[in-house]
């Protein structure tokens, strides 16, 4: 088994770690699907508010490929469709029936040819679990990926432990790996931390160990070190541990079961546990005792999306982070020696004297937006041979050839999220990367 | 402080979008941002950010130059009384120094500030903290006798041509302070070279006072059986007093000790790239060693050892505060090694080989500013080639 020890990166020490206890399964009162969770999907509604839905009922399909569908995994009733700017569908909200014991539909799981598996995954709505590189968007069912990468290690601040997600689902996970191996012309590649030995027993896949600071756990980093993306047509698919379990469960029983593990963490919430619930759960079902003036994030503090207190956990997310909002101005703050200020830089006493101390971080920008001045520090938090500031500049001037040559196909927004964190000019790295990916997909 | 904050917030609509003074928003933002770290929430991307911002970065660089500034104030007064042959109390020396240096600093600050604000308002961007650094650097690299009108012209040239026409902070190719100094050097050479400008003289000068800087002393072709070091010692310049800085020179450049204190701060806080600093010293050392080996005799300037070069002229100052400017230096890590090395080597070469320029550091840095993009180009090419290699597999 190949082992990688990466040095570059940075672990932000956040307070609000979770108790390693898993609360028993509860069904939320409401769930929602957010088509914006599937980058590249243009949804067309197949239902309207008031419609009753069952497990397996298609709710929306992609305008460009009707076989790509958002499918309900609960019995219930559609209560509202939330739209945003320019009538973009933001949420499909479903009231969940308390009685979920109607006979569930069975999906076709006997044929293990690639086409049949893809059809079943599309029918069950599980196809959305595949995210493709390059472009970091929803996979295309017509493609045959060169490899499938699974990251069984999330190194983001306060991330959920992969071993806990796996716990109790080992046979489903193996079944999922078996199914995935039919979908690719190459291999299924599973990367995990050396100490999480539960993953070393799996078959029908290539195993890899990675250790190092965040973003060592990012699947993009794994792809870069194992088998990097070579060009715009070198397609690989990625999926999470949770996704593999869902696919495995489907192929073990024929029944769609999207029960997941969600971790609630962060310093602005008092009760912090792991919860068993379903995909798209309403966050008020999981987060109690919310502090005033807090921000709820579906996902981690670097790449997650802000949700309201009555909002819903994102389709791909295993984590809800709750952190305090910034409220107070600080007089002459930039002059403060900074014994308690969290920073990667050594210009604060906190980082010079106590770099490993856990400090409360709030949502303060801590400065205004400026031009990019310091160029070579970003490489220190990106464990890939990418030149982040040069790449960003090439995107800003829309130089397609330069973007390609500098490796835009190899990265996703999450891979440069730490650059955004440490940037003193407050450059919006993730947004710029997204613009670059969209641009080059369109015009490349 | 909450009441002060609330008071300032009252003006935000006046300067904000649609307000009557909207065009002057950069001034409002500068004042507001100067007084407070604002509770501005993250909106897109990462929800948390590092506590650092450009103000913090610049203030660290500013603090690093303060020892050199204070010593420069002291030294300006000290050289004055030394030239008169008078003894004076510390207080008198400091007061005289302040009288010499403060007007220079204030002029640069005001002139630079006016241009900075003008461009920010016209171009509709924020007032950048970088001007605090440039306006602190320029007084430190001019002689204490610089005529004020020349200073105004040089500061204007440095800020406008050296920085603003390229798009402001972050976009300039050359170090703006060095552009200002180069302007002085080529337009008003008699104000910035020769033996009479480095000290503020009084009504008379005593005979034993050496007005020439150490670099000027070694550039004279004189022979002495004791070698070049003896030539310096005869004029009163030992390694130690050159290290301490009690010698004539530009305001901030003389005290290697004060500069090193600042450099230490810059390196500990990662505000300056250690790669550049090490490389400049390495380049200077290698070039000096080569010259030492080919020196025709021990009195020749080629024979000057590196630890002397380091404490003379602007070498130390340039290493610590000019070569390390993140915008005008190489932007890649490997590029910085080449960039720094060539600065050190060229500075020594210009000093020793060219009689017209006793000081080579300024020219070396400006030259390498020109080549920094080229050096980066090769490093970026290497990155691209590596990618192409596995793309074709």
Boltz contact constraints between the chains, C-beta under 6 A:
constraints:
  - contact:
      token1: [A, 228]
      token2: [B, 390]
      max_distance: 6.0
  - contact:
      token1: [A, 230]
      token2: [B, 391]
      max_distance: 6.0
  - contact:
      token1: [A, 231]
      token2: [B, 391]
      max_distance: 6.0
  - contact:
      token1: [A, 297]
      token2: [B, 47]
      max_distance: 6.0
  - contact:
      token1: [A, 301]
      token2: [B, 47]
      max_distance: 6.0
  - contact:
      token1: [A, 301]
      token2: [B, 48]
      max_distance: 6.0
  - contact:
      token1: [A, 302]
      token2: [B, 46]
      max_distance: 6.0
  - contact:
      token1: [A, 326]
      token2: [B, 39]
      max_distance: 6.0
  - contact:
      token1: [A, 326]
      token2: [B, 41]
      max_distance: 6.0
  - contact:
      token1: [A, 327]
      token2: [B, 39]
      max_distance: 6.0
  - contact:
      token1: [A, 328]
      token2: [B, 39]
      max_distance: 6.0
  - contact:
      token1: [A, 329]
      token2: [B, 5]
      max_distance: 6.0
  - contact:
      token1: [A, 329]
      token2: [B, 36]
      max_distance: 6.0
  - contact:
      token1: [A, 329]
      token2: [B, 38]
      max_distance: 6.0
  - contact:
      token1: [A, 329]
      token2: [B, 39]
      max_distance: 6.0
  - contact:
      token1: [A, 330]
      token2: [B, 37]
      max_distance: 6.0
  - contact:
      token1: [A, 331]
      token2: [B, 1]
      max_distance: 6.0
  - contact:
      token1: [A, 331]
      token2: [B, 36]
      max_distance: 6.0
  - contact:
      token1: [A, 333]
      token2: [B, 37]
      max_distance: 6.0
  - contact:
      token1: [A, 334]
      token2: [B, 55]
      max_distance: 6.0
  - contact:
      token1: [A, 334]
      token2: [B, 56]
      max_distance: 6.0
  - contact:
      token1: [A, 341]
      token2: [B, 51]
      max_distance: 6.0
  - contact:
      token1: [A, 343]
      token2: [B, 50]
      max_distance: 6.0
  - contact:
      token1: [A, 343]
      token2: [B, 51]
      max_distance: 6.0
  - contact:
      token1: [A, 343]
      token2: [B, 52]
      max_distance: 6.0
  - contact:
      token1: [A, 344]
      token2: [B, 50]
      max_distance: 6.0
  - contact:
      token1: [A, 345]
      token2: [B, 52]
      max_distance: 6.0
  - contact:
      token1: [A, 346]
      token2: [B, 269]
      max_distance: 6.0
  - contact:
      token1: [A, 346]
      token2: [B, 270]
      max_distance: 6.0
  - contact:
      token1: [A, 347]
      token2: [B, 56]
      max_distance: 6.0
  - contact:
      token1: [A, 347]
      token2: [B, 60]
      max_distance: 6.0
  - contact:
      token1: [A, 347]
      token2: [B, 269]
      max_distance: 6.0
  - contact:
      token1: [A, 361]
      token2: [B, 48]
      max_distance: 6.0
  - contact:
      token1: [A, 363]
      token2: [B, 41]
      max_distance: 6.0
  - contact:
      token1: [A, 363]
      token2: [B, 42]
      max_distance: 6.0
  - contact:
      token1: [A, 363]
      token2: [B, 47]
      max_distance: 6.0
  - contact:
      token1: [A, 365]
      token2: [B, 40]
      max_distance: 6.0
  - contact:
      token1: [A, 365]
      token2: [B, 42]
      max_distance: 6.0
  - contact:
      token1: [A, 365]
      token2: [B, 49]
      max_distance: 6.0
  - contact:
      token1: [A, 366]
      token2: [B, 49]
      max_distance: 6.0
  - contact:
      token1: [A, 366]
      token2: [B, 51]
      max_distance: 6.0
  - contact:
      token1: [A, 366]
      token2: [B, 53]
      max_distance: 6.0
  - contact:
      token1: [A, 367]
      token2: [B, 53]
      max_distance: 6.0
  - contact:
      token1: [A, 368]
      token2: [B, 33]
      max_distance: 6.0
  - contact:
      token1: [A, 368]
      token2: [B, 126]
      max_distance: 6.0
  - contact:
      token1: [A, 370]
      token2: [B, 54]
      max_distance: 6.0
  - contact:
      token1: [A, 371]
      token2: [B, 169]
      max_distance: 6.0
  - contact:
      token1: [A, 371]
      token2: [B, 170]
      max_distance: 6.0
  - contact:
      token1: [A, 372]
      token2: [B, 170]
      max_distance: 6.0
  - contact:
      token1: [A, 373]
      token2: [B, 170]
      max_distance: 6.0
  - contact:
      token1: [A, 373]
      token2: [B, 326]
      max_distance: 6.0
  - contact:
      token1: [A, 373]
      token2: [B, 327]
      max_distance: 6.0
  - contact:
      token1: [A, 374]
      token2: [B, 326]
      max_distance: 6.0
  - contact:
      token1: [A, 375]
      token2: [B, 331]
      max_distance: 6.0
  - contact:
      token1: [A, 376]
      token2: [B, 333]
      max_distance: 6.0
  - contact:
      token1: [A, 387]
      token2: [B, 383]
      max_distance: 6.0
  - contact:
      token1: [A, 390]
      token2: [B, 380]
      max_distance: 6.0
  - contact:
      token1: [A, 405]
      token2: [B, 384]
      max_distance: 6.0
  - contact:
      token1: [A, 407]
      token2: [B, 387]
      max_distance: 6.0
  - contact:
      token1: [A, 417]
      token2: [B, 46]
      max_distance: 6.0
  - contact:
      token1: [A, 420]
      token2: [B, 45]
      max_distance: 6.0
  - contact:
      token1: [A, 420]
      token2: [B, 46]
      max_distance: 6.0
  - contact:
      token1: [A, 421]
      token2: [B, 46]
      max_distance: 6.0
  - contact:
      token1: [A, 421]
      token2: [B, 50]
      max_distance: 6.0
  - contact:
      token1: [A, 422]
      token2: [B, 50]
      max_distance: 6.0
  - contact:
      token1: [A, 424]
      token2: [B, 52]
      max_distance: 6.0
  - contact:
      token1: [A, 424]
      token2: [B, 53]
      max_distance: 6.0
  - contact:
      token1: [A, 424]
      token2: [B, 54]
      max_distance: 6.0
  - contact:
      token1: [A, 424]
      token2: [B, 57]
      max_distance: 6.0
  - contact:
      token1: [A, 428]
      token2: [B, 44]
      max_distance: 6.0
  - contact:
      token1: [A, 428]
      token2: [B, 45]
      max_distance: 6.0
  - contact:
      token1: [A, 430]
      token2: [B, 45]
      max_distance: 6.0
  - contact:
      token1: [A, 431]
      token2: [B, 44]
      max_distance: 6.0
  - contact:
      token1: [A, 431]
      token2: [B, 45]
      max_distance: 6.0
